[in-house]
Amino acid sequence: MRERPAAHQGGTLRDKPSPQAVWRKSSRCGTGNCVEVFTSDFIVRMRDGKDPSGPVLEFDFRQWSCFLSTLRDPGFGA
């Protein structure tokens, strides 16, 4: 299993989403039970689509890129 790059710090957990945010789901989300993502100029926020008023993970773009790379790694979850 591959280790995370040392520069990766992970996302920041926020209590509440911004009420003005426009969230989007993946076009591959068929069940509606997917995460939702909001992007702005400097950050990416992710939340559970089943609990829109729940906590939000916040990433800067470097952290988000590392997160996606980890998910795409064939060894992830092995």
Legacy VTK file of the C-alpha trace (Angstrom):
# vtk DataFile Version 3.0
C-alpha trace
ASCII
DATASET POLYDATA
POINTS 78 float
0.000 0.000 0.000
1.355 3.429 -0.947
1.855 6.065 1.747
0.513 9.587 1.485
3.020 12.217 0.371
4.630 13.958 3.354
3.281 17.362 2.240
-0.326 16.212 2.627
-1.963 17.661 5.732
-5.561 16.530 5.168
-8.771 18.520 5.161
-10.207 20.713 7.882
-13.524 19.772 9.450
-16.039 22.624 9.575
-19.248 22.517 11.602
-21.641 24.137 9.144
-21.665 24.725 5.392
-21.921 28.227 4.011
-25.595 28.998 3.238
-24.639 30.789 -0.012
-22.656 27.845 -1.386
-23.857 26.092 -4.554
-23.097 22.398 -4.107
-22.784 19.836 -6.904
-22.862 16.047 -7.072
-20.875 13.862 -9.402
-22.545 13.075 -12.705
-21.828 9.423 -11.809
-23.971 9.607 -8.694
-26.917 7.386 -9.506
-28.414 6.833 -6.059
-28.288 10.328 -4.602
-26.259 8.944 -1.684
-23.113 10.737 -2.746
-20.835 13.427 -1.467
-21.369 16.981 -2.672
-18.612 19.434 -3.556
-18.417 23.219 -3.502
-15.455 25.092 -4.969
-14.433 28.703 -4.609
-11.337 30.677 -5.572
-9.186 29.159 -2.838
-10.910 26.122 -1.314
-12.879 22.957 -1.996
-15.549 21.866 0.464
-17.070 18.383 0.615
-20.107 17.159 2.547
-22.395 14.154 2.811
-25.289 14.680 0.384
-27.663 12.865 2.758
-26.875 15.367 5.531
-26.524 18.819 3.910
-26.639 20.642 7.243
-23.939 18.405 8.737
-20.178 18.888 8.952
-18.069 19.895 5.961
-14.509 18.944 5.051
-12.501 21.879 3.708
-9.392 21.481 1.537
-7.038 23.891 -0.168
-6.359 22.977 -3.796
-3.075 21.193 -3.014
-4.809 19.032 -0.385
-7.742 18.336 -2.729
-5.409 17.223 -5.520
-3.607 14.872 -3.133
-6.940 13.520 -1.848
-8.144 12.749 -5.392
-4.807 11.158 -6.328
-5.080 8.876 -3.310
-8.618 7.818 -4.272
-7.535 7.083 -7.838
-4.580 4.950 -6.679
-5.291 1.287 -7.551
-3.847 0.296 -4.156
-6.267 2.493 -2.186
-8.346 0.409 0.173
-6.366 -2.763 -0.551
LINES 1 79
78 0 1 2 3 4 5 6 7 8 9 10 11 12 13 14 15 16 17 18 19 20 21 22 23 24 25 26 27 28 29 30 31 32 33 34 35 36 37 38 39 40 41 42 43 44 45 46 47 48 49 50 51 52 53 54 55 56 57 58 59 60 61 62 63 64 65 66 67 68 69 70 71 72 73 74 75 76 77
